[in-house]
Amino acid sequence: MPLLLQNRLNTVLLFVALVGLMAGLGLMWAGHDTLATAAWCAGVIPVLVALVVEIVRGLARGEFGLDIVAALSMSAALVFGETLAAAVVALMYSGGTFLESFAQGRARREMSQLLSRVPRTATRHRNGKLDEVPLDDIEPDDLLLIRQGDVAPVDGTVESDRAVLDQSALTGESMPVLLDRGQDVMSGSTNSGEAFDLRVTRSASESTYAGIVRLVEAAQRSKAPMARLADRYSLLFLLITVVLATSAWWLTGDPIRAVAVLVVATPCPLILAVPVALVAGLSRAARFGVLIKGARPLENLAGIRTLVLDKTGTLTDGRPQIVSIEAHDGLSQEQLLFFAASLEQASKHPMARAIVASARERGAVLQIPAQVVEIAGEGLAGTVGRRNVVAGGASFVADRIGAAAPEDKILGAGSALVAVAIDGKLAGHIVMADALRSGTPRLLAGLRRLGIDRIMLATGDRRAVAEVITAGLDLDAVHSQLTPDQKVRLILTEREGHGPVMMVGDGVNDAPALAAADVGVAMGARGAAASAEAADVVLLVDHLDRLLPGIEIAQGARRIALQSVAVGLGLSVAGMIAAALGYLTPVQGAILQEAIDVAVILNALRALAIQPRSLADSAT
């Protein structure tokens, strides 16, 4: 049944049960006992019929739920003339179902807000005009106008001098982000500054926000694994309830005691508390930029003890950065970087973009290059102002300027060299490397505090590169030169020897390992689509430290769910025993169980307020 229709049915049943109960009480006080009984039956029967239909549908799907206890209690109360108790149970059950729907809707609020922000149209530059067009018509390389307050509908790059974007809906970061010309814009970001032009790099269906929305929708359709566990053991609970009720009846000869036991036993808090707490945890994690694809991954995340990290784009930034600049012939480092970066603006190579970004960070005002010729993977040549500039690999530059083959320069593992020539002479070198993410040692320490016993690196890079990158880090093992299938074997081996394993990666080659892990985590929604699809968790920004609040929230939500179950079941069992001993009438038992159910649901909603300590620690 569609969710909206189910919610409306729950509302109608609650209204019918409430009206029936109140009308019966009014008639009873007026002295019309027969009419009161009829009113109570009228309020109970629709709820009972709907419940029986739902039970039959569940049995047809092979599901044996605890709702059977509720049906038994209402039926027994009607049979033995306890119509007031039956009316209270009907109100209790329909009210609990309504409250569960309301609580889950409250818990999904942040996710619903994420879905509601999906743009439907975009403003496109075309032939000197601005046209409002559907998103499906947007293609890569189109130029869009993003007005103040608009949500970026697709991924792209800034074509104006700068843009100020609010990414809080995606990343949880409250401060706006300032982007310069050429920097990437993530769809779903809100323009909080002046209007700017956006050059489209991905179609709407392939953009970051569309991928996030698909993942959110999948997460909302999931069913909590602990709820399935409850269904699995519901037969045992039903057996205990029936035995206790039958024993009370047989030993005392009073069927009303059996009715009281059944009334107290339903509905079990396990039905209500677990899904509410876990869905609330999913919503809370999304607020901090951690998208968990369902309740099962959330619960698995709470119990992880072994972590396997990929290197490139995970433990490292995945983007080359300038390590050092060596300038010749009287040039300063800033001058060498100016000529190289001005030329590299014409290239989309990752190292070219890194050089350009570094120059702009240092305040350089770059010139537009002319007559650029690029040899893919080797380098490029062109003019910057009146100077002829060549940048690229050492051999490429030597060939272009007619120099002798260069001597090999000794570089550290994982480093690369960009040679720069100006007006036919070698002007210097720029050394680049994929640097370790800042704060990595603190992150690893935080993971240890959260109960991760084993942390290891798994990379396809050479051993020397892996050792240089991980020097001084608190890792239990470093595995290098691994193929995708070897990463999968490593995951399986670790699981067999040490329990559940979490894998973090971002590339296409990581997808098999992410799928094999108990919890696969993809780095950033802009990462490879294959890794995001295979992963159970997606970090919406490329910040590995988002793992910490994600794990904390998962652990907190699971702990709250178990607390609700333990307290609720304990109180229910105590009430059942009291009813069997004759200390509770059916009506009193029904009221007691209603109070228990409301309490456990409200307790489960505490998961919405989980405040990760890791965020406070990182701020100090």
N, C-alpha and C positions, 0 to 999 in steps of 0.2 A: 504494500500500500504506500502511495506517495507520502512523503513526510508531512506536507501541508495538510493533506486529507486526514492523516492520522492525528495530527495535533487538533484539528477541528473536532474529530470524533471524541478525543479525550476531553475536550472542553464541554461537549454536549453531554457526555456521560456524567461528568462531574456535576453539571447543572441539574440533570435528572435526579441523581442521587441526593443532592443537597435539598432540592425541592421536596422530594419524597420524604426525607427524614424530617424536615421542618414542618411540613404539612401534617405528618403523622403525630408529631409532638403536640401541635396545636389542637388537633382533634382529640387526642388523649386527654389533654387538660380541660377540654370542653365536655368531657364525659362520653365521647363517641368512640369507644374502644374498637368496635368492628370496623368503622371507617378508618380509624388510625392504622389498624392492621393492613387494610387494603392499600392505604397510601404508602406504607413502608414497602409492601410487596411491589407496588408499581415503581418505586425507586430502585429496588434491588434487581428485578428481573431483566431490564435492559442491560445493566452492567454485567450480570451473570451470563446472559446470552452472548454478549460481545466477548467476554472472557473465554467462554467455551469455544467459540469460533476461532479465537486466536490460539487456544491450546491445540485444537484439531489441526490447524495449519502448521503449527510447530511440529506436531507428531508426524505429519506428512513429509516434512523436511528432515525428519530424523532427529528433531530437537525435543528434549524432555526437560521442560522448565519448571521452576518453582511456583509458577502461577497456578499449578494444579492445587496447591494447598489453599490458595484463596478461593478457588471454585468449590472445594470441599467444605470450607468453613461457611460460605454463604448458603450452600445447599443444605448442610446439616442444620443450620440455624432456622431455615425456612421449614424444614421437615418437622423439627421438634418445637415449632411454635415460637421460637425466639426471633420474631420478626424485627423487633427494635435492634437487637444485636446484628441481625443480617443487614439492616439499613445502615448501621454504623460501619460495618465491614465494607459495604458497597461504597460508602462515602470515603472510607479510608483508602480502599484500593484505587478508586477513580481519582481521588485527590493525590495519592502517591504517584500515580502514572502521570497526572497533569504536572505535578511538581518536578518529576524527573525530566519531562520534556522542557519545562521552563528552565530548569537548572542547566540542562545541556545546551539550550539556546543561549543562556547567559555565558556559559563557558566558551561557546563558539563565537562570541561577539567580535573578538579581534580578527578571527579568520573571516567572518562575514564582512567586516569592514574592508579587509584586503580584497575580497571578491568584488565588493560594490564599487571599488575605485577603478575597475577596468575601464579604460577609455573606449568609446565606440567609434569616434571619428578623429580626424586630425586636420590641421590647417597646412596646406601644401603650397609652396611656391611653384607656379607654372606659368610661363609666358608673361612674366611681369605682373601676374595677378596672384591673389590668395584665394584658394578654393577649399571648402570644407568637404572632405572626402571620407568614405568608409575606410576602416583600417585595412580591410582586405585589398584595397587598391594601392596601398603603400608598398613600394618596392625599394630594394637597396639602391643607394645613391640619390634618392629623392631628398629634397631640402624642405624641412618642415619649420614652421614658426611655433615656438613654444611660449605662450603668453604667461604673464605672471598668474600663478595659481593653477596653471594647467599641469596635468600629469603627463610625463613623457610616455607616449603610447608604444614606442618601439626603442630598441637599442640603437645608439648612434654616437656621433662625435660632435663636440661643440664647434660650430662654424663662426660664431661671434667671438669677440675678444675674450669674454669670460661669461660664466653662468654660475648662479648660486642655487643649489639644489638641496631640498629637504628629503633625506633618504630614510627618515625615521620609521616609515611604514614597512621598509624592507630590512633595515639593519638594526633598528632600535636605538641608534645614535641620535641624540637630541640636537646636536649642533649642525647647522647647515654646512654643506661642502662647497668650496669654491673651486671651480674647474676653469682652466684656461683653454684657449683655442687648440683643437686637436685631441683633447682628452675625452675619454669614454664616458658616456652617459648611460646609466642603467634604467631601462624602462620601469615605470612604476614610481620613479622619483618625481617629486613635486617642485615646480619652479617657484622658489620663494624670493627671487630677485626680479630684475628687469627681463623683458622678453628677449629671447635669443633664438638663433637659427640652429637647427639640428640636422646633421647629415646622416641619413639612415644607413645603417650597416647590416641590419637584419630585418626580415619581414616580421609582421606582427605575430604570426604563428610560431616563429622561431626565437622570439625575443625573450629576455629574462622574465618579464612579468607574466607572459603567457605560460611559461614553464612553471613558475611559482603557483599560478592559479590552478593549473592541472594537478600539481602535487597537493595543494590544499584540498581540492575536491576529493582526491583519493583518500586523504587523511580523514576527511569527514565521514566517508562511507565505511570506515573500519569499525570492527566490533572488538571490544576489549577482550584480551585472552583470558583474564581472570573471570570475566562474565561467562565465557565458554566453559571454564573450569567449574563454575557454579552449576551450569546446566548439566555437566557431566556427573556431578555428585548430588544432583537434586533428588535422584531416586533414593539415595541413602537418607537424606534429610526427610523426605516424605515418609519413608519407612519408620524412622524414629518418631515422627509426629503422630502417625497413625497408631503405632504401638503404645505410645504414651496416652493418647486419647482413649484408645480401646481399653487399656488397663484401668484407667480412672473410671470408666463406665462400668467395667466388669467387677471391679473391687467394691464399688459403692452402689452400683445399681442405678446411678443417676446419669442419664444421657447428657444432661446439661453441662456436666463437667467436661465431657468429651468435646462438646461444642465450644466451651471456653478455651480448651487447649488448642483447638484448630484455629480459633479466632486470633489468639495471641501469636500463633506460629506464622501468620501470613500478613503481608508479603515480607519475605525475608529481606533484611537490609542488604544482603549480598547482591540482590537484583539491582538495587538503586545506587548504592554508594560507589561501587567499582567503576562503572562507566562514567559517572559524573566526575569523579576525581581524575580519571585518566584523560578524559576529554578536556577538562580544565587544565591539566598539565600540558596537553598539546597546544592549547591556546596561549598559555603563559610562555612556553618556549618560543612560539612564533613572535611574540613581542620582543624577544631578544635576538631575532635574526636566526633562529634555529628551527627549521621546518622538519618536523618528524612526521613520517608518512602514515602513522596510525598508532593505535594503542599497543599493539604487539611490539613494534620497535621501541616504543617508549618504555615499556616494562623491561625489555631486553637491555636497553641502555642503562637502566638502573642497576643491573647485575653484572656489568662487564668488569673483568679483572685483567684482561690482556689486551694491549693496544699495539697495532702494527701501523706504522706511518710510512707513506711514500715520501720521497725526497723532493723532487722537482715540483714546485707549485704547492707543496704542502709544508714540509719542514723548511723549505726555502721559498722565496717569493715567486720563483718561476719566471722572473724577469731579470735580464742582465742589468747590472749596475756598474757605474764607473768606480774602479778601485784606485787607479792612479793615472796621472797624465805626465808624459815625458815630452818636453818641447825642445827643439833644436834651433840653431841659427838665430839666437837672440829673441825668439818668440816667447811670450809668457804662456802659461798654461791656459789662461782665459782666452788669449788670442787663438791658440790652437783649437780650443773647444768651440770658439765662435765660428771659425771657418768650417770645421767638421760638422757641427750641428746645423749650420745654414744649409749645407749641401744635403745632409741626411734627412732634411724635411721632405725630400722627394721620394723617400723610400718607406716602405711599410715593414721592413725587417725589424724584429724585436730589438736588436742592438741599436739600430738607427733611431728608433723611437726613444730608447733609453738615453741616448746621447742628446737628443733634442730636449727631452724632459729635464735632464741634468743642467743643460745650459740655461734653460728658462728659469729653473729654480735658483740659479746663481745671478739672475737679473739680466741676462744677455738679451739684447734686442736683435733678433736674427733677420738676415736679409733673405729675400726670395731668390733661390738659385735659378740659373738659366742654362739652356743647352745640356740638360742632364741626360746621361746615358748610364743605364744600370745593367749590370750583368748579374742575374739572379744568383744569390748565394756567394758571390765573390766580392762585389763592391760597386761603386758608381763614381762617375766623373762629371764635372760641370763647371760653371763659372759662378763665383760669388763676388758680386761687384765687378771689379776688373781683374780678379785673380782666378787663375785656373786651379781647381782643387780636385784631388783624387782621394777617396777614402775607401778602405776595405781591407781584405787580407793582405799580408805582407808581400806575397808573391804577385798578387794582382797589381798592387801599387807599383812594385818594382818594374813589372812589364810595361805599365802605362807610361812611366817616366824614363824608360830605357836604362835602368840601373841594373847592376849585377844582382844575382840572386841573393837575398838577404840571409844573414846568419840566423840560425834558430835562436830565439830568445827563450830563456828558461822561465817558465811561468808556473804558478802554483796549480795544483789539481783543480779542475773545474773552471779555469780562467780562459779568456780568449783575448786576442790582440787585434786592435784596429790600427792600421797604419794610415798616416795622413801625409799627403804631398801637396805642396803649394808652388805653383809656377815651375813645375818640373823638378823640384828638389824635395827630398824627404824632410818633412817638417817636424815629425815626432810620432809618438805612439800613444794610444789610449788603451789601458788594460781594463778589461771588464770581467765580471764574475757574477754568478747567481748566488746572492748572499743569503745567509741564514736569516730567518725572520726575527725581528727584534722581539725580545721578551721570551724567547724559546726556553731558556733555563727556568724562568719563573713559571712558565706554563707547565713544564714537565713536573716541577715540584707540586703545583696545584693538582695535577692529575694523580700524583701519588697520594696526596691528602684525601682525595675522593675515593680511594680504594683500588686504584689501578696498580696491580702488583708487578706486571711485566710490560715494559715499553721497548719496542724494537723498531729498527729501520729496515725497510725492504725497498730496494731500488734497482733499476736496470743499469745504473751508471757503474763505471769502473770502481774497483776497490779503493784506489788512491783518492778519487773524488769523494767517495762516501766517508772515508776516514778523516779527510780534511774538514768536511762540513760538520761532522759530528764530534770533533775533538772537544773534550771537556764537557760534553752533555751526559746527563744521567740516563744512559740507555743500557738495557740488559743485553742486547745483541745488535749487530749490524750485518745485514745480508745484502750483498751487492751482486751486480751482473745477473739479475734474475729476469727470466722471461715471464710473460703473463701466466703461463701454466705453472711455473715454479712458484710464483706468488700464491697461487691457489693451493698448491701442495703445502706451502708454509702455513697458510691459514688452517688447513685441515689438521696438520701435525700439531700446531699449538692448541687447537681445540681439544684434540685427543689427550694431550698431556697436561693442559692447564685450564680447561674449561672454556666458557664463552669468549669469543674474540671479536674485537672491533677493528675495522680496517678504515683508514682515512686516505683518500687519494683524489686526483682530479683529472686524470687523463683517460683516454680511451683504453689504454693498456691496463688500467686499474679496474675496469668494469668487471671482469671475471672474478677478481679477488673480492671486490665489494659485494658481489652477489653471493659469493661463497661464505662470507663472514656472517656471524650472528647479527652484527650491526655494521652496515656499510655506511660510511660518511663521505659525501662528496663535497669538495672544497669549492664553494661559491657557485651561485646559479649560472654564472657565465662560463663555468668550466665545460668540459666535453659533455655533450648530451647523453652519450652512452653511460658515463659514470653517474650522472644525476639520475638517469632512469634505473640503473642497477642498485643505487644506494637506498638505504632506509631513512637516512637523515641527510638533509642538504643545508649547509651553512650558507646563508643568503649573501654573505660577503666573504671575501678571501682573507678571513682572520681566523687562524687556528684557535685563538683563545676563546672563541665562541663555544668550543667544546665544554668548557668549564661550567658556564651557566646551564647549558643543555643537560649535562649529566646531573647537576644539582637539582634541577627542576624535575627530571625523571625520577630521581631517588626520592625527592620530597612528595611527588604525586603518588608514587607507589606506597610510600610509608603512610600517607594520609588515608589511602584506600584501605590498607590493611587495618589501620586503627579503627576506621569506621565499621569494618566488617567484624572485628573482634569485639568491639563494644556493643554493636547492634545485636550480634548473635548471642553474646553473653546475657544481655538484658532480655532477649526473647526467650532463651532457655529458662532463665529464672522466672519469667512470667508464666511460661508453660507449666513449670513445676508448681508454682503457686496456684494456677488454675486447676491443675489435677488434684491438689489438696483441698480445693474448695474455697480458697481465699479470694478468688476473682470470679465474678460473674462474667458471662459472655460480653455484656456491654462494657464492663470495666476493662476486660481484656482487650476489646477492640480499641478503646480510647488509649490504653497504654501502648499498644502497638503503633497506633498513629503517631503518638509522641516520639517513639523510638525512630520511626522512619523519617520524620521531619528532622530530627536531630542528626541522623547520619548523613542526610543529604546536605544539610547546612555545613556539617563538618567537612564533607567532601569538597565543597566549594572553596574551602580554604586554599586549595591548590592554585586558585587564581591569584592569590596574594603572595606566593612564594617569592622571596627576595634572595637571589643568589649571593652568597657571601663573597664569591670570587670577584664580583663586580666592585664591591666595596674595597676589597683588598687591592685590586688593580688601580683604584683611584687614589690610594694613599701612597 
